[in-house]
């Protein structure tokens, strides 16, 4: 059994058609059929149910597909890591964030100060990504959400929401807002593609009236909409700096514990971390006092 057989098998399993898989792999149909037959002979069991040109995995085939896919993924990760090292990129780190995080930013700045040779790239809008893979990042800060349940990380605590209002808005006279205060004013939410901010889903779940809504894919425009109009919007703690600096905006605490998000932190698997990645992980864990 070799790596080519695994790749051929996975392609056939995905396409469920020998002819299409052969075209994709730039092989003759007979060569691909022989490779699959040899693999089944080595394993001592059939892997597919065949019906003409259409073939589907049987129970043994499904189990072997899981194993083969895992092996190929691990091989790709290892090759990528080796290429990074060979090309001098072993000192590059990539971090994904859900918005800003003042503590994490301070932690990263301290690490860079101690390791001048390290290059750090930060992506701050990971929630807007259709697919999020921890192996694309050395570290992720993400909200506790069902779509991230496959990640195993550390709890960082809750981040609460503020309601951002224009200083001339009737709500600006309050010290905090309650759920019953929401709904009279038009809202502006951040939305991009299929992504829409969590605060919108909270409002829907809590039956907050959403009579008039505006949507933007730009946090900067979100801030300007509130500063220049009588619209209101939600801002997550640690993402408030631009709003605090704007004299036309007031941030109000929301008197409802449900307007908060539990934040999590996780790292790329140890076996895929570069030496810089391992040093960075140790630094973050020590800096934040994580166990």
N, C-alpha and C positions, 0 to 999 in steps of 0.2 A: 504494500500500500504506500502511495506517495502523495505529495501535496497536490499534484495535478489531478489525480483521481478525485480528491476531495472537492476541488474547485469544479470539476466537471459534474460531479454528483449534485452539488449545491445548485448549479445552473439549471440542470434538468429538473430538479425538485421545484425550483421557483417557476419555471416556464411550463412545466408539465407537458413538454413536447420535445422529443429528441431532435426533430428537424430544426426547430427554432433555436434550441440550445446550441446545436452544431454551427448554425450561422453566426450566432453571437460569439462563439469561441473560435471561429475560423477553422473548424475541423470538418472532415467529411462525416456524414451521418453514420457510416459503417464503423469508422474509428471510434466515435463517441459511444456507439452501442457496445462495441467490444470492451471499451474501458469500463463501462457500467457493469457489464456481465462479469468481467474479471474481478471487479470490486465485490460483487455479490458472491462470487465463488470463494474469494478469500475470507469473507465473513461467514460463509456457509449458510446464507439465508437470502431470500429475495427482499428487495427494498421497495419495490413498486408493485402496484396493481396495474396491469396493462390492458388497454382496450383500443386496439388499432394503434394509431399514432399518439393517442392521448394516454398518458400514464400519470398516476397519482401515487403518493407515498402511502405505504401500508403502515401498521403500527411500528414495526421494526425500523422502517425507513424514517418515520418522524423522529424517533429517538436518535438515530444516527445523524439526521439532519441537524438537530440541536448541537450534537457533539461537533460535527464538521464545521458548522457556522462559528462556534466558539473558537475552535482551533484557528480558523482563517482570520478571525478578528484579532486574536492574540498575535498572530504572525504579522499582520499589518501594523499593529501598534509597535511591535518590536522593531520592524524594519524602519518605521517612521522615526523612532527614537534613535536608532543607529545612524540614520541619515542626518538627523539634527546634530548629533555629536560629531560626525565626520565633517560636516560643513561649518562647525564652529558655533552652532546655535544652542549649545547646551546651557547657556547662561540666560536664555530667554524664558520669561514667565508670562502666563496669560491668566487673568482673573476676570470672572464674570460676576456682575453685581445686579441686584434688583434696585435700581435707583442709586442714591448716594448712601454712604454710611461713614459718618465722621470718625468713628473709632477704627474701622478697618482702614480708612484712608491714612490715618495717623500711623497705624501699624505698618502699612506698606511703605510709607515715607521713611520710617525708622529703618526698615530692612534695607532699602536702597541706599540710605546713608552709610550703612555698615558694609554693603556689597556694591561698590560703585560700578563694578563690571557687569552687573545684571541689568537686563533690559526688561521692563515690565509694561505689558499692554493691558489696559482695563476696558472692558465692555460693560456699559452701565445699563443696558436695556434688555437684559436676557429674557424678561417676560414676554417681550414682543417677538421672540424667535419661535418659529413653528416647531422646531425640534432642538432639544437641548441635550447634549451628550457631555457628561462629566469628563470624558477622555479628551475633549477639545480644550479643557481648561485645567490649570494646576489647582485652582480653588474657585468655588462658587459660593456666593451668598444668595439665597433664594427663599421665597416665602413658603411656609408650610401649606402645601396644596396637593390635592390628589394627583395632579399631573406630574408631580415630582416625588411621588411616594417611593419610587425605585431607588432614590438616593438615600444613603445612610450618612447622616451628619450630626453635627452638634447643635444644640439649642442655643440661640443667641439672645432670646428674650423677645418681648413684644415691642413693636413700634406702633404708636397710635396715630390716628389721622387727625388733622386739623381741618377746619373749614376756612377757606380763604375767601374773604369778602372785600368789596370796595369800601373804603372808609366812609363813603356817603350812603352806603346801604343801611337800611333800618336795623339790620342785625349787628352792625358795628357798635351799637350802644350796649350790647350784652358783653358779659365777661366769659360766658360759655354758651353753647347752644345745646338744646335738647332735641330729641327726635321730632317732637311736635313742631319745632321751629322750622324744620326743613320742608320744602315743597312749594313755598310761595314764590320763590325766585327761580329764574332759569339757571340750569346747570351747564357747565362745560366740563367734558371728560376727555381723557387722553385715549385715543384709539388708533390702532395701526393694523390693517389687514383684518385677520380674524381675532386679533387681540383687542380687548377692551379692559380698562383698568378695573381692579378688584372692587374699588369703591362703588362703581356702577352696579356690580352684581350684589353688593351689600344692600344698596338702596332698593333694588328689585326684591330681594329676599325679605326685607323688612317693611315692604309696602310703602316706602317713601314716595310721595307723588312726584313724578317726573314729567311735568306738564310741558316744559320747553327744554330741549337739549341741544347743545352744540358739541361737536367732536373735532379734535385736532390730533395730529400725530406729533406735535411739537410741544415739549414742556415749556419752551420759551413763549410760544404763542398762548399757551394755556395761562401763563402768568400775566401776559399783556391783556388778554381778554378780560380777566378779573380786574386788572388795574384801570382799564379804560371803559368798562361797561358795568352794568348792574347785574352781572352774572356771578355765580358762586362756584367754587370747585373744591375738591378734596386734595390735600397735600399730606403725604406720609412724612412722619417724623424723620429727620436727617435729610430730607429733600426740601427743606424750607428756606434755605439761604437766600435764593433769588427773591422770594416773596417777602422775606423780612427786610430786605434792602429797598424794597419798593415802598415809597411813602404813601402810595394810594391804596395799599392793601393792609388789612388787619387779619391776623390768624387767630381763630377762636377754637379752644378745646371743645370736644364733643362729649357731652355727658351721657355716654353710652359705651360700655366696655366692649361691645361688639365691633365698634369702629376702630379696630386694631388688627395687626397682622403679626403672627409668630414667625420670626426669621430663623433660618437655618444656615449652617456652614458645612461644606464638605470639600474633600480634596480628591484629586485623581488617585487612583489606586497606587499603592506604594511601588509596585513592580513597574509602573509606567512613569514614575517621577524621575526627572533628571536629578543630578546632584544638587543643582540650584533649587529644584523643586522640593527636595527633601529638607534642605536648609530653611527654605521659606516656610514649609509646614511646621517645622520645629519652632521657628520664630513666632509664628502666629499663635500656636498652641500655648507657648509660654507667655506671650504678650497678653492674650485674652484670659489666661488662667483656665484653659479648657482641660477636662480630664478625659 
